[in-house]
């Protein structure tokens, strides 16, 4: 099981191992995790990007503008698209 997963670490591999051993996918994931070889899938946003919070965007803006984050208080309530646009154009 470990060798199969190491060759191709994916959800499909876990499912095929589970089916082959007549176990649940959670059971297989648990065993692989105990072995220290399971790789959790990274969450991606709808656009396929790594997600970033509004707070992180405001912090990035503050750094680029050489301001304290507190000076931009309330900006995290702006639409995320606007915050991304500001970060990209500074």
Buried (B, 14 or more C-beta within 10 A) or exposed (E): BEEBBEEEBEEEBBEBBBEEEEBEBEBBBEBBEEEEBBEEEEEEEEEEEEEBEBEEBBBBBBEEEEEEBEEBEEBBEBEEEEBBEBBEEE
